[in-house]
Amino acid sequence: MINSAASKIFACLFFITLAGCSSKTSHAPAEESVDASTDGGKQPDLIPVIAALHDQMHSWEGTKYQWGGTQLNGVDCSGFVWRTLKDRFNIPMDRVTTRELIAMGQPVDKAHLQPGDLVFFRIKRELHVGFYDTDHQFLHASVSQGVMRSSLNNPYWKSVYLEARRLPREQNSQISFNYKNKA
C-alpha cells in the first residue's frame, strides 16, 4: 500500500514538473524590434493615420527641397516629418533632426511596417527620413524632387534602406485635418 501511495505521489510530482517545464516565459529585451501593435495584440485603427498622412501629402506635394526648411516654400526631410508630427498629429515638439528622430520610438521590422512608422535611409553617410504610407510606399522630401511619394521596392531605396522606427502611441495625439495650407 505504501508503494502504491508513493507511486501515485511520484507520478503527480512528475506530471506537475513536466507541465511546469512546458510553460514558456519570454522576457523581451527593452530594445527589441516591434512586430505588432504594442496594445496587447489589438491592432490600432490606422485609417485616421492614413487619412492624416494623405492630407499632409496633398498640402505639401511638390514643395521644393530646402536644407533646414520647414515651410511650404521649402522643406527638408526632417522638417517635413516634424511638420507632419506637429501639424497633423498635434505632437508638441521642438524642431528635430533626422539624427534625433532615429533615436525615438522602437525599431520595427521592415515586414511589419504600419502607416505612420518612420523609415530611415543612409545616403552617402547622411541620414534621410520619411513616413511609411501603405503598399510599400513612403512620403518624404526628396532632394531632387521635393515632397513626394516613393516606393520602398525601388532598387535605389532598397539599396539605401537603413531601418524603421515606431513612435509611441500612448501620447494620445489628436489627428488634425488642415483643409487649407499652413505655412
Secondary structure by P-SEA (a helix, b strand, c coil): caaaaaaaaaaaaaaaaaaaaabbbbbbcccccccccccccccccaaaaaaaaaaaaaacccccccccccccccccaaaaaaaaaacccccccccccaaaaaacccccccccccccbbbbbbcccbbbbbbbccccccccccccccbbbbbcccaaaaaaccbbbbcccccbbbbbbcccccc
